[in-house]
Amino acid sequence: MIQAKNLSKHFGGQELFDRVSFQLGGRERVGLVGRNGSGKSTLFKLILGELSVDSGEITIPKGYRLGALEQHIHFTKLTVLEECIQVLDPDDFLEHEAEKILFGLGFSDEDMLKDPKSFSGGYQIRINLTKVLLKAPNLLLLDEPTNYLDIVSIRWLKSFLKNFPGEIMLITHDREFMDDVVTHTMGLHRQQLKKVKGDTAKFYEQILQDEEMYEKTRENLDKKRKEMEAFVERFKAKASKAAQAQSRMKALQKMSTMDKLNDVDVLGFRFRFLECPGKQIAEIKHLAFSYDGDKNKTLFHNLTFPINREDRIGIIGKNGKGKSTLLNVIGGMLEPTLGKVGFHPAARVGHFGQTNINRLNMENTIIEEIQEENSDLSISGVRNICGTMMFEGDLAKKKIKVLSGGERARVLLGKILAKPANLLLLDEPTNHLDMESIESLTEEIGNFPGAVVIVTHSEIMLRNLATKLIIFHNGNAEVFNGNYDEFLEKIGWESEETKPNKTGKRKLTEKEIKQRRAEIAIERAKVCKPMKEEIEISENEITKNENLLHRINAEIEKAAASQDSAKLNDYTHAVGKLNQLIENLLEKLTNATESLDFINKKYDHELEQL
């Protein structure tokens, strides 16, 4: 079990949290929530020892292993499979485990023997994710693991984490993913930390109840204070009431004060809409795209569909298949190989995508960048947009070049808010937002009177918004006239899951099966031995301490009968400590037993597959 006591941390002159405490154990899967900048990633770094606390302490048991998803890329092996299995003990027979995880994260049989450096940045992060999952640490720390995944691999990861044998701390902006995985939710809110059993809805419901109770108590205290002040003011000069007035004055001085809770800032979204007289804003006809005109690199062909006013079109599919490319072709960032994108004369496009973020003027301030988008906006109008994007006051004077990736994404969103549009093209707009901001954005997209075409890996956003889909599968893109739930029912993702290519793999002989069974038995004994020893030690310790507790309870009865208060006090204190010790031992025993059951099921399944 990991324990943190009275942690405080300041960063860049800002207090992130003040004297917060928590503990984690018993195979808990904890979702860590909080506004951007509240200190979630900082807390991870404190646990990992990458940053030091200002005060407080974090206690990690000896031998308790931590594992985190590395964003830094450093590969030393020549193939993907070698790069992954190097994290394992050479004696382990777990190459198949590495393959299973790699398949789940979207790698193919052919990818296993490719150079890991040859993959895109997103797939290189997936290799790092495979390595940390393969290590199976006692505590797995995952900071935004879905950012580089597509829906298919996100669904696989969700299933994997729900069966993970250790503890998990998870940061993600994907609320549905978090709710499906976690057993507890822990949040940083107003520099404090709270942990509740259940999903994010339970957490936010508890926060709301706590704050309502706080405000009610504060209002009652304020009302009582005013009544006492009025009494003192009225009777302080009156001889018959002077003593009472003096007493009330002293009570007032001792009375604690409660500050009114400030409103928590939330990103505000209000897209400016330009009326388009036609029903159809754009029409895509026989569209095709291939890089360098190479037919072997065709991402989509003969794609035809209209974009009508109030359409909500979701573009879905595995990463690298052409989703962002299609959006860039529609937005005029890329020329189609064949076909045409036609717009209504009154069409005005707001386009959010990585390409557009890279085109921000690095020398501009935030104010200048947004003002350039719409010269008709007054400076106060520009300032209002900066404020809604949480660049208030002097923050709006920062240059683009000093901003983080997430801050630049907010600037681009601000630019889209600044200019009237009737067609929004949005490529993963939620990646740098927190949960509250995503909910605000989803609501505003739903209310937008124009058309929206969106690429997103958020299934909850697709469910809430999409009325039609463009599906990338089977080497092409096709239109699906239905919502996301209808897609899951009629088509689904099963055909897109990466599975090992069994072609050419011969069946094992009886001799080889017998040999593999022996190898599994040796491996199982090696892995399970320390767990069994821990269970036996815990059981013996529990028995020993329960016997001691029984003897002390007998002594308490004697001390009570003889009215020996000193002994009674000592024994009572000892009972409290013993009960806590037994409780900790029982928790340790439960954890070890659950882990042993999990490992045995894994090996039983492997034997069944032979």
N, C-alpha and C positions, 0 to 999 in steps of 0.2 A: 504493500500500500504506500502511495506517495502522499505526503502531507505538506501543506504550505501554511505557515502561521504569520499573521500580521505583516503581510507584504506591502511595501510602499514603493512606488516608482514614479520619478519625474523624467520627462523626456522633452528636450528642447524648450525648457521653461514651463512646460505644461504638466500638471499633476494628472497622471493616468489612473492610478488607484491608490487608496489610502487604507492601510492596515486591513487588508483582505485576507481571509483564510479559507481553505478548502482541503478536502482529502479525496482520494480517488483509489478505488480498489474493487475487488469482487467482480471482475469482468464487466465493469461499467463502461458503457459507450457514451461519452459526454460530448454534447454539442456546445461549442463556445460561441455565444452571440454577443453583439454589441455594435454600436455605430462605428463607421470607419473612423479610425484615429482614437478609438477608446482604449486601445492597448492589447488587443487580442494576440496579435503576432508577437508583441513584446513579451507577453506572459509565456508564450511558447519558448522564446529565447531565454527567458529566466529559468524555466524548467530544464532546458538543454544545457544551461551553464554558459551560453554565448553572451549573456549580459549579466551584470551583477545587480542585486536588489539595493535600494537605498537603505531599507531596514527590513527586518523580518528574516525568516529562514525557510528553506525548502528541504525537507528530509526525504531522501531516496534510499530505500533499503539496499544493503550490500548485495551485489549480484543481480539487482533489478535493472533490466536492460531497456534503454530508450531508443526509439527509432523515429526518424523524421524524414519527410519528403524533401530531398535536396533540390534546390533550384539551380545550383551551380553544376555545370556539366564538366566531368573529367573522366574520360574513358581510357582504359589502358589495354583492353583486349581487342582481338581482331574480329570477333563475331559477337552478335547480340547475346547468344546463349552463353558463351564463355564469360562475357561481361557480367551477366546476371549471376551465374552459379559460383563466381569467385567469392561471393559473400558468405558461402556455405563452408562448413567444415569439410575438408577433402574426403573424410571417411563417410560422409552422408550420401545416401543413394536418393537424392532429391532432384535430379535433373528433370524428371517428369513434372515435378511441382513448378519449376521455373517455366517449363513449356506451357503448363496449364494457365498460369498467370499471364504469360505473354499472349496466349491465344485470347484470353478474356479481355485483354486491353487492346486487341485489334491487330496483333502481329500474325503473319501467316507462316506456314512451314518454310517457305523460301526465305522469309525475313530472318529466321533463326541464324543463318550462316552469313548474313550480310554484316558489313562494317557498321557498328553503332554510330559512327561519326557521319555516315552517309544519310542519316534520317533528318527530317525537319526538326526544328526546336521543340515542337509539341510532342513528337514521337520520342525524342531524346528524354524529355521529362517522364514519359511513360516507362522508359527503361529504368530510370531512377526509381519510379514508383514500384516497378517489379522487384527491384533489389531490396527495397525496404519492406515490402510485403513478404518476400522470401525469407528475410531474417527472422520474421515472427518475433519481434521484441515484446517485452512485457507490457510496455506502453507505446502505442503507435500515435504519433503526433502528425496530423495531416492538415496543412494550411492550403485551402482552396485546391483540393486535388482534382476537381472536375473542370477546372479552367481550360485544360488542354485535351479534354475527352469529348467524344461525341455521345449521343444518346445511348447507342448500343453498349459502349464500354462503361458508361455511367451505370447502366442497369446491371451489368456484370459486377462492377465494383461494389455496388450497393449490397448485392447478395453475398459477396465475399466478406465484407465487413460485418454483416449481421452474424456470420459464423466464426468471426475471429476469436481465437482462444484467450487473448489478453485484454488489456484495457485500451480504450481509444479516446483521444481528444481530437475533435474535428472542428475546423473552421471552414465554413462554406457559405456562399451567398444563395445557394440553391436550397430553399426552405423545404421543398418536398423530399429531396435527397436526405437532408438532415433528419427530418421527422421519421423517415422510414428506417434509419440506421440507429438512432440514439435510444438509450434507456433513460438518460437524464439530460437536462438542459441547464447550462451555467452561463450567466450573463454578466458583462461589465456594464453598469448603468449608474450614472452620476458618481463616478469614481469608487463605487462599491461593487461587490461581487455577490451574486445570489445563485444558489443551485437548487433545482427542483427535480423531482422525479417526473418523467414524462417528456412530451415533445415541446416544441416552441410555443404552441398555443397555450399550454399549461403555464409555461414560464411567463409569458406576457400577461396572461390573466392574473397571475399572482402579483406581478409588478403593479398592475392597475389597482388591485385590491389594496396592496400596501400603501400606494400613494394616495388613494382615496381615504384610507384610515389616517394617514399622516396629516392630510389637509383638514380632515374633520377635527382631529386632536388639536391642530394648530389654531383653527378657528375658535374652538371652545376655550383654549388657553388665552387667546387674544381677547375674547369677550370677557373672560374672568378678570384679566388684567385691567381692561378699561373700566369695569365695574368697581374694582378696588381703587383705581386711580381717582375715579369720580368721588368715591366715599372719602378718601383722604383729603381731596381738594375741598370737599364740602364741610368736613367736620374737624379739620386740623386746628382751627382757631376756636372751636367750641370746647369749653372746659369739660363739660359732661361727657364728651365723646373723644377727647384728646388721646386718652389711653388706647382706645380702640383704633383711632386713626394711626397712632404710632405703631401699633401692632401690625396693622395692614401695610404700613410703609416698610417694615422689616420683612414681611412676607413677600412684598413686591420685589425687594432687593434680592431675595433668595430664589425667586421664581425664574426658571430657565426660559430661554427664548427659542422659538422655532422659526426658521426662515421660510418664506414662501418659496415653493418649488418653481424654478424657472422652466419655461417651455423648452422642450428638446428640439433642436433644429432638424428639419427634414428637408431633403431636396424637393423643390417645388417644380412641377412640370406643367406648362401651359403652352401647347403648340399654337402658333398663329396660323389661322386657316384662311386660305384664299379660295373663294367660290369658283367652281369650275362648272360652266353651264351644261356641259355634256355629261351623259351617264357614264361614258367610258373615258377614263383619264389616259390610258395607254393600251397599246395592243402589241403583243409579242407574236411574230409570225415566222414559222419555220426556222427558229433560231438554232444555230450550231456554233460550237467553239472548240478549237483545238490549238494547243500551243505550237507556234512555228508552222502552222498549217499542216502539221503531221496527222494523218488520219488515225494513226495508232495511238495518238495522244488526245483523241476526241473525248471531251468531258460530257457533252450532251449534243443531241442533234434533233432536228425536226420538232422543236419544242414550240407549241403554239398555245397561247391563252390570253384572254383580255384581263386588264386591271380596271375594274369598275369602281365607281365612287362607293365608299364605305366597305370595300373588300378588305378582308384580313387574311393575307396569304402567308402561310408558314412554309419555309424551305427547310426540308429535313433530309438527313442522310449521314453516312459516316464521314469523318474528316478526310480531306484530301480528294473528295469526289467531285467538287466543283460548285458547292453552295455559294461561297463568297464570290467566286468567279462570275456566276450567273447574276448576282446582285450588282457587281461592277460593270457587267455588260449592259444591264438595264439602265444603270446610272450614267453610262457614257464614259466610264473610266477605262474600259477595254472595248476594242472593236470586235464584233462577231465575225466568225469565219464565214458563215452563211446566215441568211435571214435578215430580219429587220426589227427594230424597236421603234414603234411610232407613237408620238405623243399628241394629245389634244393641244391646240394652240395656247390654251389657258393653263396648261399643266405647269406646276412649279414643284420641284423635287427637293426634299430635305434628305441628305444622304449621310448616315453614320456608319463608318467602317474604319478598319485599321489603316487603309490607304489614305483616307482623309485625315486621320490623326497625324500621320507622317508628313502631311502637307501643311501643317500649321507653321506660321512664320515664327521661328525660334526667337527672333529679336523683338517681336511685338510683346507688349504687356497684355494681360488678359482683357483689359478694357479695350485696347486697340484692336485686338483680334476679333472680338465680338462686334465692335462698332463697324469694322470693315465689311461685315456680312450684311449690314443694313444701315446705310448712311442716313436714312430717314428717321432713325431712332434718336430721341434726345439722349443727352448724357445721363439723365436720371433714369430713363428707360433701360439704358445699357447697364447702369449700376444695379437696377432691380434684378435684371437677369443674372448678373454676377452674384448678387445676394442669394437668389434662389439656387444657384449652383455652389453655395457655401464659400464664395470668395467675397467676403464683406470687408468694407473699409480699405485699409492699405493692402490687404491680400490681393485685391483686384489689380494692384500696380505691379505685381510680380511678372517677370518675363517668362514666356513659354519655356525657354530653354532650361529653367531651374525647376520646372514642375515634374512630378512623378508621372508615370504612365497613367495612373488612375485620375490624377488631376487634369492631365491633357484630354482624357476622354470626357471629363465634365465640361471642359472648355468647348469641345466640339458639340456636345449636347446643347450648351448655351448658344452656340452659333445657329443651330437648327431652330432653337426657340425664337431667335431674333428675326428670322426671315419667314414671311408667310409662305405656306406650302399647302398642296392638296394631295401630295403623294410622299409618304415617308418610306425610305429604304433603310432598314436597320439591321446591321450585322453584329450579332452578339452584344447588344447594348447594355446588358446587365453585368458584364464581367468585372467591372470595377466599382459596382454599387453594393451597398449593404441591403439587408432584407427589407427594411422600412422604405428605402428609396426605390427598390424594385417594385414593391407594392404600389407606390405612388405613380411610378412610370407605367405600370401595367394598367392602372385605372385610367390614366390620361390617354394612353393609346386606345383603350376601349371607347373613350368619349370623343376621340378625334373624328370630325365629320368627313375627312377625306379617306383615301385608301392607304393601306399599310402592307408592305412586303417585308417579312422579318426572318432572319436566320437566327435560330436560338437552340441551345441544348437544354433549355428549361422546359420540362414536360408540363409543369403547372402553368407556365405562360402560354404554351401551345393550347392547352385545354381551355384556358380563359379567353383566348383571343381568336385563334385560327378558325376561319369558316371554310377554308380551302387550303390544299397542300400541294407543293411541288416536291415529289419524292425522288431522291437520287438513289437508284438501285439498279442492279442488272446491267451496269455499264451505260446507263442513260438517265435522263430525268423525265418524269411523266407527271401529268396533272391528276390529282385525286380530288374529286368533288365531294368533299365531306369533311367533318371535323376530325380532331386527333383521336378521340375515343372510337370513332367509326373506323379510322385507319387501323388502330390496334386490333379491333374486332375482325376486320376483313382481310388485312394483310399482315400487320405486326412486324416485329423485328427479328423473329427467329431465323429467317433466311439470311439475315445479314450478320449473324454471329459467326465469328471466325472459329473454324473447327480444324483440328489436325487432319492433314491429308492422309487417309489410311491406304490409299492406292500403293501397291507395291510392298506393303508391310506384311511379311509372312506371319503365319500363326506360329506361336511358340510350340516347341516339341514338349513332350511329357517331361523329359529330362531337364529342359530349360525352365519349365514351370516349377518343378521340384526345387531347382537351384534358387529361383527367384523367391519362392516361399521361405526357404532357409535364410536368404538375405533379409527378407522382411522381418522374420522372427528375431534375427540378431539386432537389426536396427530398432525394432519395437522394444526389445529388452533394454537396449542402451538408453533410449529416450525415456522410457517409463520408470526405470530404476530410481532416479532421484526424486521423482514425484511420489512413488510408493514409499520411499524413505521419509519424505516430508510428511506424508499422511500418517505414518506410524509414529513419528516423533510428536506430531500434533496431538494424536489420540492419547499417547502416554502422558503428555504434559497436561491435557485436559483432565484426565483421570486423577493425576497427582494433585492438581490444584482444587478439583472438586472435593477430594478427600480432606485436604487442608481446610477448605471452606466449611465442611461439615464439622471439623474439630473446633474451629474458631466460633462457629454458631453455638456449639455446646458451652464454650467458655463465656460467651456473651450472656447465656442464660444464668450461669453461676455468678457472673459479675453483677447482673441485674438483681439477683436474689440477695447478694451481700451489699448491694447499693454502693459498689466501688465505682464511682463516676470516672476516675482516671483510667482504669482498665477498660471500662465500658466505651469510653471515647476512643482509646487506642484500637480496640477490637473492631469497633464500627468503621473506623478509618481503614483498617486492614481489609475488611469485607468489601468495601467500595473498590479498593485497588484490585482485589482478587476477582471480583465480578467483571471489572473492565478487562483484566488479563484473559479471563476465560472467554469473554465475548470476542476479543481479538483472535484468540486461538481457534475458536469456532469458525470465524470468518476465514482464517487462513486455511483451515481444514476444508471448508466448502469450496474455496477457490482451487485448491490442489485436486480435490475430488472431481470437480467439473472439468478441469484441464485434462486429467487422466482419462475421463470418459470421452472427451473430445478426441484425444489422440488415438484411443483404442478404436473409435468409430472410423477414423480416417484410415487406419491400417486394415480394419475389417473390410472397408469398401475397396481398398486396393487389392486385397486377396480375392474378393468376389469378381474383380475385373480380369483375373488371370484365366 
